[in-house]
């Protein structure tokens, strides 16, 4: 390791076995700031142990500590290799790589290492001394997923698995084989969104957990998480909900046989890479609120792919309608579907008055297509979303808003009516138990009304559309079932 900056060289020995000291001295900290007590325990654990697994609530600084450990390992070992994996490549790049860039800028390492798009390496040995993002292919077979971490080896090897609950078990298969040398280490970190799997077992399996240092970070105790954040999740989802357990307490989701969409089902769709048929149009699904705590949501969707959506709070119907029309034009959308109950009817009227011919209003209180199975249309649409989440068919953008969407999808429960039909918990009953309105989830649910026939109702827009072009029209309460 000759040629290191003298400032780094003189501290190297004290840093090598003390990642906490490395973090305190290597980064430029604002006055009176530094690692939290939870982050300190992670740094102390990785110094002494090969296997560390951290289940964490939201906002406790888990991404930061993963980056600190990666930079510590890179800076204190010759020809160190750090492999970072997670559920999808995009999540890794958007979250871990962005965090790495932030802390590298604040470090004293910039004379020795180089950070480029997707590459981080030691200047003198770019091929043998690096940090790399390695992501599994979502549609790969179990055997192919097992190859994600295969072939990794070295005297100084660190493997970091970010958002470990979202990583499929086959990816972990070669993990133990990569930890054969004294200075090989692995860090698993993330929200525990599933009550099964490799990450879960490192905390709760009687035999497996003995091999691991398993740490538990509760957001209620983190100095990085405000009381307002904790109260928000408690008020919106309830302290006894799976969302609160996962996002705040850092626990696995609660087992509730009446939960409509378990949190782990929808979360597997975040960052999911899917292909959309060429004839699927892009359309906007709109859940409309007016004032108060509720928000209006304008959600673009094409086939099973949901794009980043817009959220509007405390906006009157005319202003909201104007924003919808603008988004419709800017995105070159083929159509709009809206919740026309209550204030939504005024938005539909305004859009039609201003020339939007591809606007379709829906009342989810309509009868379902099969009253023996579903109480109302709303229940049928929610159940359709449930089935698609269960199979991981959707693609949600890898954003914080998608986390909120998944939280909302996990909020309602379900029951059965006297005829045996499925009844999804009403908003009124959800409010009675302290759970807020699932506006983002309602926008997704509403989009299911038209999704199966969207390509017939709104043919895909082309650059040049003949003026004589005619749109399909659909009428009746079961229009979405048209074949």
C-alpha positions as CSV (number, residue, x, y, z in Angstrom):
1,X,0.0,0.0,0.0
2,X,2.9,2.3,-0.7
3,X,2.1,5.7,-2.1
4,X,-0.9,6.4,0.2
5,X,-1.5,10.0,1.2
6,X,0.6,10.6,4.4
7,X,-2.5,11.8,6.3
8,X,-4.1,8.4,5.6
9,X,-0.9,6.4,6.2
10,X,-0.3,7.7,9.7
11,X,-3.8,6.7,10.7
12,X,-4.0,3.5,8.8
13,X,-2.9,1.2,11.7
14,X,-5.5,2.7,14.1
15,X,-8.2,2.5,11.5
16,X,-7.6,-1.1,10.3
17,X,-9.3,-2.8,13.2
18,X,-11.4,0.1,14.3
19,X,-14.1,1.2,11.8
20,X,-15.7,3.5,14.3
21,X,-12.5,5.6,14.6
22,X,-12.2,5.5,10.8
23,X,-15.7,7.0,10.5
24,X,-15.0,9.6,13.1
25,X,-11.7,10.7,11.6
26,X,-12.0,10.1,7.9
27,X,-15.1,12.1,7.3
28,X,-15.6,15.8,7.7
29,X,-18.4,16.0,10.3
30,X,-20.4,19.1,11.2
31,X,-19.9,20.2,14.8
32,X,-21.5,17.9,17.4
33,X,-22.5,15.3,14.8
34,X,-21.3,11.7,14.3
35,X,-22.5,8.1,14.2
36,X,-25.6,7.3,16.3
37,X,-25.5,4.6,19.0
38,X,-27.1,2.2,16.6
39,X,-24.6,2.9,13.8
40,X,-21.7,2.6,16.4
41,X,-22.9,-0.9,17.3
42,X,-22.8,-2.0,13.7
43,X,-19.3,-0.6,13.2
44,X,-18.0,-2.3,16.3
45,X,-19.7,-5.6,15.3
46,X,-18.2,-5.7,11.8
47,X,-14.7,-5.1,13.2
48,X,-14.9,-8.3,15.3
49,X,-17.3,-10.7,13.4
50,X,-17.5,-12.2,9.9
51,X,-21.3,-12.2,9.7
52,X,-23.5,-9.2,10.8
53,X,-27.2,-8.9,10.0
54,X,-29.2,-5.7,10.8
55,X,-32.9,-5.4,10.7
56,X,-33.9,-1.8,10.9
57,X,-36.8,0.6,10.9
58,X,-37.0,3.5,8.5
59,X,-34.6,6.4,8.6
60,X,-32.1,4.9,11.1
61,X,-29.1,5.5,8.8
62,X,-28.6,1.9,7.5
63,X,-27.5,3.0,4.0
64,X,-24.9,5.4,5.5
65,X,-23.4,2.7,7.8
66,X,-23.2,0.3,4.9
67,X,-21.3,2.9,2.9
68,X,-19.0,3.7,5.8
69,X,-18.1,0.0,6.2
70,X,-17.4,-0.4,2.5
71,X,-15.1,2.6,2.5
72,X,-13.4,1.5,5.8
73,X,-12.7,-2.0,4.3
74,X,-11.4,-0.5,1.0
75,X,-9.1,2.0,2.8
76,X,-7.5,-0.4,5.3
77,X,-6.9,-3.6,3.2
78,X,-4.6,-4.1,0.3
79,X,-6.4,-5.3,-2.8
80,X,-9.7,-5.2,-1.0
81,X,-12.9,-6.2,-2.9
82,X,-16.4,-5.0,-1.9
83,X,-19.4,-6.6,-3.6
84,X,-22.7,-4.9,-3.0
85,X,-26.0,-6.6,-4.1
86,X,-29.7,-6.0,-3.6
87,X,-33.1,-6.6,-5.1
88,X,-32.5,-4.7,-8.3
89,X,-29.7,-2.8,-10.0
90,X,-31.6,0.4,-10.1
91,X,-32.3,0.4,-6.4
92,X,-28.6,-0.2,-5.7
93,X,-27.6,2.7,-8.0
94,X,-30.2,5.1,-6.8
95,X,-29.7,4.4,-3.1
96,X,-26.3,2.8,-2.3
97,X,-24.3,4.5,-5.0
98,X,-25.8,7.9,-4.3
99,X,-24.9,7.5,-0.6
100,X,-21.4,6.4,-1.5
101,X,-20.9,9.5,-3.6
102,X,-22.1,11.7,-0.8
103,X,-19.7,10.2,1.8
104,X,-16.8,9.9,-0.6
105,X,-17.1,13.7,-1.2
106,X,-16.9,14.2,2.6
107,X,-14.0,11.9,3.1
108,X,-10.2,12.3,3.1
109,X,-9.8,9.5,0.5
110,X,-10.2,11.5,-2.7
111,X,-6.4,11.5,-3.5
112,X,-6.3,7.7,-3.4
113,X,-9.5,6.4,-4.9
114,X,-11.6,7.2,-8.0
115,X,-15.4,7.2,-8.3
116,X,-17.0,7.1,-11.7
117,X,-20.5,6.1,-12.9
118,X,-20.8,2.5,-11.6
119,X,-17.1,2.2,-10.7
120,X,-15.1,2.8,-7.5
121,X,-11.5,1.8,-7.4
122,X,-8.0,2.4,-6.0
123,X,-6.0,4.5,-8.5
124,X,-3.0,2.2,-8.6
125,X,-5.0,-1.1,-9.0
126,X,-8.3,-0.5,-10.7
127,X,-8.8,-4.2,-11.6
128,X,-8.0,-5.7,-8.2
129,X,-9.1,-3.2,-5.6
130,X,-12.7,-2.1,-6.0
131,X,-16.3,-1.6,-5.0
132,X,-18.8,-3.2,-7.4
133,X,-22.6,-3.3,-7.6
134,X,-23.8,-6.8,-8.5
135,X,-27.5,-7.3,-9.0
136,X,-29.5,-10.4,-9.8
137,X,-31.6,-10.6,-12.9
138,X,-35.3,-10.5,-11.8
139,X,-36.5,-13.0,-14.3
140,X,-33.6,-15.4,-13.9
141,X,-34.1,-19.0,-12.9
142,X,-33.2,-20.1,-9.4
143,X,-30.0,-21.5,-10.8
144,X,-29.1,-18.3,-12.6
145,X,-29.9,-16.2,-9.5
146,X,-27.5,-18.4,-7.5
147,X,-24.7,-17.3,-9.7
148,X,-25.1,-13.6,-8.6
149,X,-22.4,-13.9,-6.0
150,X,-20.6,-16.9,-7.3
151,X,-16.9,-16.7,-8.1
152,X,-16.2,-14.0,-5.6
153,X,-12.9,-14.6,-3.7
154,X,-10.0,-12.8,-2.2
155,X,-8.0,-12.5,1.0
156,X,-9.9,-9.3,1.8
157,X,-13.5,-9.7,0.7
158,X,-16.6,-7.9,2.0
159,X,-20.1,-8.7,0.7
160,X,-22.9,-6.2,1.5
161,X,-26.5,-7.2,0.9
162,X,-28.7,-4.1,1.0
163,X,-32.5,-4.4,1.5
164,X,-31.8,-8.0,2.2
165,X,-35.4,-9.1,2.6
166,X,-36.1,-8.3,-1.0
167,X,-33.2,-10.5,-2.3
168,X,-34.4,-14.0,-3.3
169,X,-32.9,-16.9,-1.4
170,X,-31.0,-18.5,-4.3
171,X,-28.7,-15.4,-4.4
172,X,-27.5,-16.3,-0.9
173,X,-26.5,-19.8,-1.8
174,X,-22.8,-19.1,-2.6
175,X,-22.5,-16.7,0.3
176,X,-21.0,-19.1,2.8
177,X,-18.6,-20.4,0.1
178,X,-17.2,-16.9,-0.3
179,X,-16.4,-16.5,3.4
180,X,-13.6,-19.1,3.5
181,X,-10.7,-16.8,4.5
182,X,-10.0,-15.0,7.8
183,X,-10.7,-11.5,6.5
184,X,-13.9,-12.3,4.5
185,X,-17.0,-10.6,5.9
186,X,-20.7,-10.2,5.1
187,X,-23.2,-7.5,6.1
188,X,-26.9,-7.9,5.6
189,X,-29.1,-4.9,6.2
190,X,-32.6,-3.7,5.5
191,X,-36.2,-3.5,6.6
192,X,-37.5,-7.0,7.5
193,X,-40.4,-7.1,5.0
194,X,-40.9,-10.9,5.1
195,X,-41.5,-13.4,7.8
196,X,-39.4,-16.0,6.0
197,X,-36.2,-16.3,3.9
198,X,-32.5,-16.1,4.5
199,X,-32.5,-12.6,6.1
200,X,-35.3,-13.6,8.4
201,X,-33.5,-16.8,9.4
202,X,-30.3,-14.8,10.5
203,X,-32.5,-13.3,13.2
204,X,-35.0,-15.9,14.1
205,X,-34.0,-19.4,13.1
206,X,-32.8,-21.2,16.2
207,X,-29.7,-22.7,14.6
208,X,-28.8,-20.2,11.9
209,X,-29.0,-17.1,14.0
210,X,-26.2,-18.5,16.2
211,X,-23.7,-17.9,13.3
212,X,-24.6,-14.2,13.1
213,X,-24.4,-11.1,15.1
214,X,-28.0,-9.9,14.6
215,X,-28.7,-6.3,15.5
216,X,-32.2,-4.7,15.7
217,X,-32.7,-1.0,15.1
218,X,-36.0,0.5,16.2
219,X,-36.8,3.9,14.6
220,X,-38.6,4.9,17.9
221,X,-35.2,5.0,19.5
222,X,-33.1,6.5,16.7
223,X,-31.9,10.1,17.1
224,X,-32.2,10.4,13.3
225,X,-35.9,9.8,13.2
226,X,-38.2,12.6,14.4
227,X,-41.1,12.1,16.7
228,X,-43.3,13.5,14.0
229,X,-42.3,10.6,11.6
230,X,-43.1,8.0,14.2
231,X,-46.4,9.7,15.0
232,X,-47.2,9.9,11.3
233,X,-46.9,6.1,10.8
234,X,-48.7,5.4,14.1
235,X,-51.6,7.7,13.2
236,X,-51.9,6.6,9.5
237,X,-51.4,2.9,9.8
238,X,-51.9,2.0,13.5
239,X,-49.4,0.8,16.0
240,X,-50.6,-2.8,15.6
241,X,-50.2,-2.8,11.8
242,X,-47.6,-4.6,9.7
243,X,-46.5,-1.2,8.2
244,X,-45.7,0.1,11.7
245,X,-43.9,-3.1,12.6
246,X,-41.7,-3.1,9.5
247,X,-41.1,0.6,8.9
248,X,-40.8,1.8,12.5
249,X,-40.0,-1.1,14.9
250,X,-37.8,-2.9,12.4
251,X,-39.7,-6.1,13.0
252,X,-41.1,-8.6,10.5
253,X,-44.7,-8.0,9.3
254,X,-47.4,-9.1,11.7
255,X,-49.4,-12.3,10.8
256,X,-53.0,-11.3,10.2
257,X,-55.2,-13.8,8.3
258,X,-57.5,-10.9,7.4
259,X,-54.8,-8.8,5.8
260,X,-55.7,-8.2,2.2
261,X,-52.3,-7.6,0.7
262,X,-49.3,-8.6,2.9
263,X,-46.6,-6.0,2.7
264,X,-44.0,-8.3,1.3
265,X,-46.2,-9.0,-1.7
266,X,-46.3,-5.5,-3.0
267,X,-42.8,-4.6,-2.0
268,X,-41.4,-7.3,-4.3
269,X,-42.8,-5.1,-7.2
270,X,-40.6,-2.1,-6.4
271,X,-38.0,-1.8,-9.1
272,X,-39.4,-4.9,-10.9
273,X,-38.1,-5.0,-14.5
274,X,-40.9,-6.0,-16.9
275,X,-41.6,-5.7,-20.6
276,X,-44.8,-4.0,-21.7
277,X,-46.6,-5.0,-24.9
278,X,-46.3,-2.4,-27.8
279,X,-50.0,-2.0,-28.1
280,X,-50.5,-1.0,-24.4
281,X,-51.4,2.7,-24.1
282,X,-50.2,5.0,-21.4
283,X,-53.1,6.3,-19.3
284,X,-53.6,8.3,-16.1
285,X,-55.5,6.9,-13.1
286,X,-56.7,9.6,-10.8
287,X,-57.9,9.3,-7.2
288,X,-59.5,12.6,-6.1
289,X,-59.5,14.2,-2.7
290,X,-60.1,17.9,-1.8
291,X,-59.0,19.2,1.5
292,X,-57.8,17.8,4.8
293,X,-55.2,15.0,5.2
294,X,-56.2,13.2,2.0
295,X,-54.2,13.8,-1.2
296,X,-55.2,13.5,-4.9
297,X,-53.0,11.2,-6.9
298,X,-52.4,11.2,-10.7
299,X,-50.8,7.8,-11.5
300,X,-49.5,7.0,-15.0
301,X,-49.7,3.4,-16.0
302,X,-48.9,1.3,-19.1
303,X,-49.8,-2.3,-18.9
304,X,-48.4,-3.6,-15.6
305,X,-45.8,-0.8,-15.4
306,X,-46.6,2.1,-13.1
307,X,-44.6,5.2,-13.6
308,X,-43.8,7.9,-11.0
309,X,-46.9,9.7,-10.0
310,X,-47.9,13.2,-8.8
311,X,-49.5,14.0,-5.5
312,X,-51.6,17.1,-4.8
313,X,-52.8,18.3,-1.4
314,X,-55.4,20.9,-0.5
315,X,-56.2,21.6,-4.1
316,X,-59.6,22.6,-5.4
317,X,-61.3,20.6,-8.2
318,X,-60.7,23.2,-10.9
319,X,-57.0,23.5,-10.2
320,X,-56.6,19.7,-10.0
321,X,-58.5,19.3,-13.3
322,X,-56.1,21.8,-14.9
323,X,-53.1,19.8,-13.6
324,X,-54.6,16.5,-14.9
325,X,-55.1,18.1,-18.4
326,X,-51.6,19.4,-18.4
327,X,-50.1,16.0,-17.4
328,X,-52.3,14.3,-20.0
329,X,-50.9,16.6,-22.7
330,X,-47.2,16.5,-21.5
331,X,-47.1,12.7,-21.2
332,X,-49.0,12.3,-24.5
333,X,-51.4,10.0,-22.6
334,X,-54.1,8.1,-24.4
335,X,-56.7,8.4,-21.8
336,X,-57.7,9.2,-18.2
337,X,-59.7,7.2,-15.7
338,X,-61.1,9.0,-12.6
339,X,-63.0,8.2,-9.4
340,X,-66.2,10.2,-10.0
341,X,-67.7,9.7,-6.6
342,X,-68.3,13.0,-4.7
343,X,-65.9,15.8,-5.8
344,X,-64.6,13.6,-8.6
345,X,-67.7,14.2,-10.6
346,X,-66.8,17.9,-10.9
347,X,-63.4,17.1,-12.2
348,X,-64.8,14.7,-14.8
349,X,-67.3,17.5,-15.9
350,X,-64.5,20.1,-16.2
351,X,-62.3,17.9,-18.2
352,X,-65.1,16.9,-20.6
353,X,-66.1,20.6,-20.9
354,X,-62.5,21.4,-21.9
355,X,-62.4,18.9,-24.7
356,X,-61.0,15.7,-23.1
357,X,-62.8,13.0,-25.1
358,X,-60.8,10.1,-23.6
359,X,-61.9,10.7,-20.0
360,X,-63.7,7.8,-18.2
361,X,-65.4,8.2,-14.8
362,X,-65.9,5.2,-12.6
363,X,-68.0,4.7,-9.5
364,X,-66.5,1.8,-7.4
365,X,-69.8,1.4,-5.7
366,X,-71.2,-0.3,-8.9
367,X,-72.0,-4.0,-8.8
368,X,-69.1,-6.4,-9.3
369,X,-69.0,-8.7,-12.3
370,X,-69.8,-11.7,-9.9
371,X,-71.8,-10.8,-6.9
372,X,-71.4,-14.3,-5.5
373,X,-67.6,-13.6,-5.2
374,X,-67.3,-9.8,-4.6
375,X,-69.7,-7.5,-2.7
376,X,-69.1,-4.5,-5.0
377,X,-66.8,-3.4,-7.8
378,X,-64.4,-1.9,-5.3
379,X,-63.9,-5.2,-3.7
380,X,-63.3,-6.9,-7.0
381,X,-60.7,-4.4,-8.1
382,X,-58.9,-4.6,-4.8
383,X,-58.8,-8.4,-5.0
384,X,-57.4,-8.1,-8.6
385,X,-54.6,-5.9,-7.3
386,X,-54.0,-8.5,-4.5
387,X,-53.6,-11.3,-7.0
388,X,-51.1,-9.4,-9.1
389,X,-49.1,-8.3,-6.0
390,X,-49.0,-11.8,-4.8
391,X,-47.4,-12.9,-8.1
392,X,-45.1,-9.9,-8.3
393,X,-46.5,-8.8,-11.7
394,X,-46.4,-5.1,-11.3
395,X,-43.5,-2.8,-11.8
396,X,-43.4,0.1,-9.3
397,X,-40.7,2.8,-9.6
398,X,-37.9,2.5,-7.0
399,X,-38.9,5.6,-5.0
400,X,-40.0,6.6,-1.5
401,X,-43.5,7.1,-2.9
402,X,-43.6,3.5,-3.9
403,X,-42.8,2.6,-0.3
404,X,-45.8,4.6,0.7
405,X,-47.9,2.9,-1.9
406,X,-47.0,-0.5,-0.6
407,X,-47.7,0.7,3.0
408,X,-51.2,1.8,1.8
409,X,-51.8,-1.5,0.0
410,X,-51.1,-3.3,3.2
411,X,-53.6,-1.2,5.2
412,X,-57.1,-2.6,4.5
413,X,-58.4,-5.9,5.8
414,X,-61.1,-8.1,4.3
415,X,-64.1,-10.1,5.4
416,X,-67.1,-11.8,3.8
417,X,-70.7,-10.8,3.5
418,X,-73.7,-13.0,4.2
419,X,-73.6,-14.5,0.7
420,X,-69.9,-15.3,1.0
421,X,-68.7,-12.4,-1.2
422,X,-65.4,-10.7,-0.4
423,X,-65.8,-7.3,1.3
424,X,-62.7,-5.1,1.5
425,X,-62.6,-2.9,4.6
426,X,-64.2,0.5,3.9
427,X,-62.3,3.8,4.4
428,X,-64.8,4.7,7.2
429,X,-63.9,1.5,9.1
430,X,-60.2,2.1,8.5
431,X,-60.5,5.6,9.9
432,X,-62.3,4.2,12.9
433,X,-59.2,2.1,13.8
434,X,-56.9,5.1,13.1
435,X,-55.8,4.2,9.6
436,X,-55.6,7.0,7.0
437,X,-57.1,6.9,3.5
438,X,-55.0,4.9,1.0
439,X,-55.1,7.4,-1.8
440,X,-52.1,6.0,-3.8
441,X,-53.4,2.5,-3.4
442,X,-56.9,3.7,-4.6
443,X,-55.4,5.1,-7.7
444,X,-53.7,1.8,-8.5
445,X,-56.9,-0.1,-7.7
446,X,-59.0,2.2,-10.0
447,X,-56.5,1.7,-12.8
448,X,-57.4,-2.0,-12.8
449,X,-60.9,-1.2,-14.0
450,X,-59.7,-0.4,-17.5
451,X,-56.3,-2.1,-17.7
452,X,-57.4,-5.3,-19.3
453,X,-59.1,-3.5,-22.2
454,X,-57.1,-0.2,-22.3
455,X,-55.5,-1.1,-25.6
456,X,-59.0,-1.3,-27.1
457,X,-60.5,1.7,-25.4
458,X,-57.6,3.9,-26.0
459,X,-55.4,2.7,-28.9
460,X,-51.7,3.7,-28.6
461,X,-51.1,7.3,-29.7
462,X,-48.8,7.6,-32.8
463,X,-46.8,10.6,-34.0
464,X,-49.3,11.2,-36.8
465,X,-52.9,10.2,-36.1
466,X,-55.5,10.5,-38.9
467,X,-58.2,13.0,-38.1
468,X,-60.7,10.3,-38.9
469,X,-59.5,8.0,-36.2
470,X,-62.2,6.7,-34.0
471,X,-61.9,5.6,-30.4
472,X,-63.6,2.5,-29.0
473,X,-66.3,3.3,-26.5
474,X,-67.3,1.2,-23.6
475,X,-70.6,1.5,-21.7
476,X,-72.3,-0.4,-18.9
477,X,-71.2,-1.4,-15.5
478,X,-69.0,-4.3,-16.7
479,X,-67.3,-2.4,-19.5
480,X,-63.9,-3.4,-18.2
481,X,-64.7,-7.1,-18.8
482,X,-65.1,-6.5,-22.6
483,X,-63.2,-9.1,-24.7
